[in-house]
């Protein structure tokens, strides 16, 4: 059986936090970051395209578009 990395989507509007998170994930062998966005609409596109196993979701996207709640409602 192949040991496939867990696919992960990050929806976050703080650019610094996104960079820190991406740098950390790149050190892991068992996690693959399939997308980073600050938009609930783009998050839905990533979700439909990649079907990630996990999502880290910012509820309030002050510096982005939409909200985490909108994302949840639309998936």
LOSE-884578 format. One record per atom (N, C-alpha, C, O, CB): residue number from 1; chain; x, y, z; residue in one letter; atom name. Coordinates in steps of 0.02 Angstrom, whole numbers. Each point is the difference from the previous one (the first is absolute). Glycine has a CB too. Layout:
BEGIN
resi, chain, x, y, z, resn, name
NUM, A, X, Y, Z, A, CA
...
//
This chain:
BEGIN
resi, chain, x, y, z, resn, name
1, A, 41, -59, 0, X, N
1, A, -41, 59, 0, X, CA
1, A, 44, 63, 0, X, C
1, A, 47, 5, 39, X, O
1, A, -138, -68, 22, X, CB
2, A, 74, 110, -105, X, N
2, A, 38, 62, -6, X, CA
2, A, -17, 47, 57, X, C
2, A, -58, 8, 18, X, O
2, A, 61, -22, -143, X, CB
3, A, 49, 46, 153, X, N
3, A, -10, 48, 54, X, CA
3, A, -7, 70, -31, X, C
3, A, 50, 36, -8, X, O
3, A, 16, -108, 90, X, CB
4, A, -127, 91, -100, X, N
4, A, -14, 63, -34, X, CA
4, A, -6, 56, 51, X, C
4, A, -31, -8, 53, X, O
4, A, -29, -54, -146, X, CB
5, A, 91, 121, 79, X, N
5, A, -6, 56, 47, X, CA
5, A, -72, 25, 5, X, C
5, A, -38, -4, -47, X, O
5, A, 155, 36, 20, X, CB
6, A, -134, -7, 86, X, N
6, A, -66, 30, 11, X, CA
6, A, -4, 65, -39, X, C
6, A, 46, 42, 5, X, O
6, A, -55, -96, 110, X, CB
7, A, -44, 65, -152, X, N
7, A, -10, 62, -37, X, CA
7, A, -33, 52, 46, X, C
7, A, -47, -16, 37, X, O
7, A, 37, -47, -147, X, CB
8, A, 34, 124, 106, X, N
8, A, -21, 53, 46, X, CA
8, A, -12, 65, -38, X, C
8, A, 39, 19, -43, X, O
8, A, 25, -74, 136, X, CB
9, A, -119, 89, -77, X, N
9, A, -17, 65, -29, X, CA
9, A, 1, 52, 55, X, C
9, A, -28, -11, 54, X, O
9, A, -43, -44, -145, X, CB
10, A, 103, 112, 78, X, N
10, A, 2, 55, 48, X, CA
10, A, -39, 59, -27, X, C
10, A, 15, 25, -54, X, O
10, A, 98, -65, 97, X, CB
11, A, -162, 63, -5, X, N
11, A, -39, 59, -17, X, CA
11, A, 12, 50, 56, X, C
11, A, -27, -6, 55, X, O
11, A, -62, -60, -121, X, CB
12, A, 130, 116, 51, X, N
12, A, 25, 47, 51, X, CA
12, A, 16, 67, -34, X, C
12, A, 27, 0, -56, X, O
12, A, 20, -95, 127, X, CB
13, A, -62, 151, -39, X, N
13, A, 12, 64, -30, X, CA
13, A, 63, 36, 25, X, C
13, A, 18, 53, -26, X, O
13, A, -139, -45, 11, X, CB
14, A, 154, -35, 64, X, N
14, A, 62, 29, 26, X, CA
14, A, 59, -28, -39, X, C
14, A, 18, -58, 9, X, O
14, A, -69, 74, 107, X, CB
15, A, 80, 25, -159, X, N
15, A, 53, -23, -45, X, CA
15, A, 61, -28, 39, X, C
15, A, 29, -50, -21, X, O
15, A, -67, 135, -63, X, CB
16, A, 56, -53, 139, X, N
16, A, 56, -23, 40, X, CA
16, A, -13, -70, 28, X, C
16, A, 44, -43, -1, X, O
16, A, -17, 163, 31, X, CB
17, A, -88, -130, -4, X, N
17, A, -17, -66, 27, X, CA
17, A, 0, -53, -55, X, C
17, A, 21, -57, 12, X, O
17, A, -91, 112, 76, X, CB
18, A, 48, -37, -148, X, N
18, A, 0, -47, -56, X, CA
18, A, 71, -21, -17, X, C
18, A, 14, -59, -11, X, O
18, A, -118, 111, -33, X, CB
19, A, 150, -4, 42, X, N
19, A, 70, -15, -15, X, CA
19, A, 30, -45, 54, X, C
19, A, 35, -49, -16, X, O
19, A, -24, 158, -44, X, CB
20, A, -24, -94, 123, X, N
20, A, 25, -42, 55, X, CA
20, A, -27, -71, -5, X, C
20, A, 37, -49, 7, X, O
20, A, -28, 150, 67, X, CB
21, A, -74, -107, -87, X, N
21, A, -32, -65, -4, X, CA
21, A, 28, -40, -59, X, C
21, A, 15, -59, 6, X, O
21, A, -119, 106, 47, X, CB
22, A, 111, -14, -111, X, N
22, A, 27, -33, -59, X, CA
22, A, 71, -25, 13, X, C
22, A, 18, -56, -18, X, O
22, A, -90, 128, -56, X, CB
23, A, 113, -31, 105, X, N
23, A, 69, -19, 16, X, CA
23, A, 1, -62, 45, X, C
23, A, 40, -45, -9, X, O
23, A, -3, 165, -3, X, CB
24, A, -81, -120, 61, X, N
24, A, -3, -58, 46, X, CA
24, A, -22, -63, -37, X, C
24, A, 30, -53, 9, X, O
24, A, -56, 131, 85, X, CB
25, A, -27, -73, -134, X, N
25, A, -25, -59, -36, X, CA
25, A, 53, -28, -47, X, C
25, A, 3, -61, -9, X, O
25, A, -120, 108, 17, X, CB
26, A, 158, -4, -37, X, N
26, A, 52, -24, -45, X, CA
26, A, 52, -43, 35, X, C
26, A, 38, -36, -32, X, O
26, A, -56, 138, -36, X, CB
27, A, 21, -98, 135, X, N
27, A, 47, -42, 38, X, CA
27, A, -29, -70, 15, X, C
27, A, 36, -44, 24, X, O
27, A, 12, 148, 27, X, CB
28, A, -112, -113, -65, X, N
28, A, -34, -63, 15, X, CA
28, A, -3, -46, -61, X, C
28, A, -10, 24, -56, X, O
28, A, -58, 36, 143, X, CB
29, A, 78, -124, -76, X, N
29, A, -5, -48, -55, X, CA
29, A, -71, -27, -8, X, C
29, A, -17, -26, -53, X, O
29, A, 135, -4, 73, X, CB
30, A, -159, 36, 31, X, N
30, A, -65, -33, -1, X, CA
30, A, -58, 49, -12, X, C
30, A, -58, -18, 10, X, O
30, A, 105, -67, 66, X, CB
31, A, -32, 147, -96, X, N
31, A, -51, 50, -14, X, CA
31, A, 17, 36, -64, X, C
31, A, 57, 19, -12, X, O
31, A, -80, -4, 136, X, CB
32, A, -29, -5, -167, X, N
32, A, 9, 37, -63, X, CA
32, A, -51, 57, 0, X, C
32, A, -60, -11, 5, X, O
32, A, 102, -93, -67, X, CB
33, A, -17, 165, 55, X, N
33, A, -42, 59, -3, X, CA
33, A, -25, 7, -72, X, C
33, A, 40, 13, -45, X, O
33, A, 23, 43, 141, X, CB
34, A, -129, -63, -106, X, N
34, A, -28, 3, -68, X, CA
34, A, -21, 70, -20, X, C
34, A, -12, 13, -59, X, O
34, A, -26, -130, 74, X, CB
35, A, 32, 163, 33, X, N
35, A, -18, 68, -17, X, CA
35, A, 0, 46, 60, X, C
35, A, -12, -21, 57, X, O
35, A, -55, -25, -148, X, CB
36, A, 80, 110, 77, X, N
36, A, -5, 53, 50, X, CA
36, A, -39, 56, -33, X, C
36, A, 14, 20, -56, X, O
36, A, 96, -52, 114, X, CB
37, A, -160, 58, -23, X, N
37, A, -39, 55, -26, X, CA
37, A, -28, 42, 56, X, C
37, A, -6, -23, 57, X, O
37, A, -23, -44, -158, X, CB
38, A, 12, 130, 85, X, N
38, A, -34, 44, 48, X, CA
38, A, -72, 12, -22, X, C
38, A, -31, 48, 22, X, O
38, A, 141, 6, 7, X, CB
39, A, -135, -97, -73, X, N
39, A, -67, 8, -29, X, CA
39, A, -42, -62, 12, X, C
39, A, 23, -56, -14, X, O
39, A, 24, 134, -72, X, CB
40, A, -108, -69, 110, X, N
40, A, -44, -58, 9, X, CA
40, A, -19, -31, -67, X, C
40, A, -6, -61, -6, X, O
40, A, -39, 113, 112, X, CB
41, A, 36, -10, -158, X, N
41, A, -17, -27, -67, X, CA
41, A, 58, -41, -28, X, C
41, A, -11, -55, -27, X, O
41, A, -64, 154, 8, X, CB
42, A, 136, -74, 24, X, N
42, A, 58, -37, -24, X, CA
42, A, 9, -63, 42, X, C
42, A, 21, -52, -26, X, O
42, A, 34, 159, -14, X, CB
43, A, -69, -103, 104, X, N
43, A, 3, -59, 43, X, CA
43, A, -47, -55, -24, X, C
43, A, 18, -58, 2, X, O
43, A, 13, 132, 94, X, CB
44, A, -90, -55, -118, X, N
44, A, -48, -49, -26, X, CA
44, A, 27, -31, -64, X, C
44, A, -7, -61, -10, X, O
44, A, -88, 126, 60, X, CB
45, A, 126, -25, -93, X, N
45, A, 31, -27, -61, X, CA
45, A, 54, -51, 18, X, C
45, A, 1, -55, -28, X, O
45, A, -24, 162, -33, X, CB
46, A, 68, -89, 108, X, N
46, A, 52, -47, 22, X, CA
46, A, -32, -64, 29, X, C
46, A, 24, -55, -14, X, O
46, A, 54, 152, 37, X, CB
47, A, -130, -88, 16, X, N
47, A, -33, -57, 32, X, CA
47, A, -27, -48, -53, X, C
47, A, 9, -61, 5, X, O
47, A, -39, 133, 94, X, CB
48, A, -5, -45, -149, X, N
48, A, -29, -42, -53, X, CA
48, A, 54, -33, -42, X, C
48, A, -9, -57, -23, X, O
48, A, -91, 132, 21, X, CB
49, A, 155, -40, -10, X, N
49, A, 53, -26, -42, X, CA
49, A, 42, -54, 35, X, C
49, A, 14, -52, -29, X, O
49, A, -10, 162, -29, X, CB
50, A, 14, -97, 121, X, N
50, A, 49, -44, 34, X, CA
50, A, -31, -46, 53, X, C
50, A, 32, -47, 22, X, O
50, A, 50, 136, -42, X, CB
51, A, -144, -75, 42, X, N
51, A, -32, -39, 53, X, CA
51, A, 49, -13, 58, X, C
51, A, 16, -57, 15, X, O
51, A, -91, 3, -101, X, CB
52, A, 97, 108, 119, X, N
52, A, 50, -8, 53, X, CA
52, A, -27, -40, 59, X, C
52, A, -60, 1, 14, X, O
52, A, 111, 107, -48, X, CB
53, A, -6, -143, 66, X, N
53, A, -19, -39, 59, X, CA
53, A, -10, 43, 61, X, C
53, A, -34, -19, 47, X, O
53, A, 95, -77, -94, X, CB
54, A, -30, 155, 48, X, N
54, A, -6, 46, 56, X, CA
54, A, 1, 72, -26, X, C
54, A, 30, 15, -51, X, O
54, A, 27, -98, 128, X, CB
55, A, -91, 127, -40, X, N
55, A, -3, 71, -17, X, CA
55, A, 14, 39, 63, X, C
55, A, -31, -11, 52, X, O
55, A, -51, -9, -146, X, CB
56, A, 128, 68, 89, X, N
56, A, 10, 48, 55, X, CA
56, A, -33, 64, -24, X, C
56, A, 18, 28, -52, X, O
56, A, 93, -81, 93, X, CB
57, A, -160, 75, -3, X, N
57, A, -46, 52, -23, X, CA
57, A, -3, 58, 49, X, C
57, A, -15, -9, 59, X, O
57, A, -51, -78, -118, X, CB
58, A, 81, 147, 34, X, N
58, A, -10, 61, 37, X, CA
58, A, -74, 20, -7, X, C
58, A, -24, 6, -56, X, O
58, A, 146, 32, 38, X, CB
59, A, -156, -29, 73, X, N
59, A, -71, 15, -3, X, CA
59, A, -13, 71, -27, X, C
59, A, -47, 10, -38, X, O
59, A, 29, -88, 135, X, CB
60, A, 60, 126, -77, X, N
60, A, -10, 69, -23, X, CA
60, A, 58, 19, -47, X, C
60, A, 57, 6, 22, X, O
60, A, -118, 24, 86, X, CB
61, A, 46, -20, -171, X, N
61, A, 50, 18, -50, X, CA
61, A, -1, 75, -10, X, C
61, A, -23, 24, -52, X, O
61, A, 12, -137, -5, X, CB
62, A, 35, 151, 106, X, N
62, A, -2, 73, -2, X, CA
62, A, 40, 28, -59, X, C
62, A, -21, 49, -31, X, O
62, A, 9, -48, 154, X, CB
63, A, 69, -32, -139, X, N
63, A, 42, 25, -54, X, CA
63, A, -11, -40, -65, X, C
63, A, 37, 8, -48, X, O
63, A, 48, 28, 133, X, CB
64, A, -136, -77, -85, X, N
64, A, -14, -41, -59, X, CA
64, A, -70, 11, -25, X, C
64, A, -29, 55, 7, X, O
64, A, 109, -139, 34, X, CB
65, A, -108, 32, -71, X, N
65, A, -67, 5, -29, X, CA
65, A, -43, -54, 30, X, C
65, A, 20, -58, 4, X, O
65, A, 26, 105, -112, X, CB
66, A, -106, -29, 130, X, N
66, A, -46, -48, 29, X, CA
66, A, 17, -13, 73, X, C
66, A, 28, 42, 34, X, O
66, A, -43, -94, -146, X, CB
67, A, -3, -8, 135, X, N
67, A, 14, -20, 69, X, CA
67, A, 4, -76, 4, X, C
67, A, -22, -35, -45, X, O
67, A, -36, 139, 90, X, CB
68, A, 85, -127, 9, X, N
68, A, 3, -72, 12, X, CA
68, A, -70, -30, 5, X, C
68, A, -11, -56, -21, X, O
68, A, 120, 71, 78, X, CB
69, A, -155, 23, -28, X, N
69, A, -69, -24, 6, X, CA
69, A, -31, -9, -70, X, C
69, A, -33, -50, -12, X, O
69, A, 22, 109, 124, X, CB
70, A, 23, -10, -157, X, N
70, A, -25, -7, -69, X, CA
70, A, 29, -62, -33, X, C
70, A, -35, -37, -35, X, O
70, A, 23, 161, 27, X, CB
71, A, 76, -136, 20, X, N
71, A, 32, -60, -28, X, CA
71, A, -36, -63, 23, X, C
71, A, -16, -43, -41, X, O
71, A, 126, 104, 37, X, CB
72, A, -121, -66, 69, X, N
72, A, -33, -60, 28, X, CA
72, A, -70, -7, -28, X, C
72, A, -21, -55, -19, X, O
72, A, 88, 66, 124, X, CB
73, A, -104, 44, -108, X, N
73, A, -69, -3, -26, X, CA
73, A, -2, -23, -73, X, C
73, A, -48, -32, -20, X, O
73, A, 17, 123, 100, X, CB
74, A, 82, -74, -118, X, N
74, A, -1, -15, -72, X, CA
74, A, 33, -66, -19, X, C
74, A, -5, -21, -58, X, O
74, A, 6, 141, 41, X, CB
75, A, 31, -154, 63, X, N
75, A, 25, -66, -18, X, CA
75, A, -51, -51, 21, X, C
75, A, 11, -60, -11, X, O
75, A, 109, 97, 24, X, CB
//
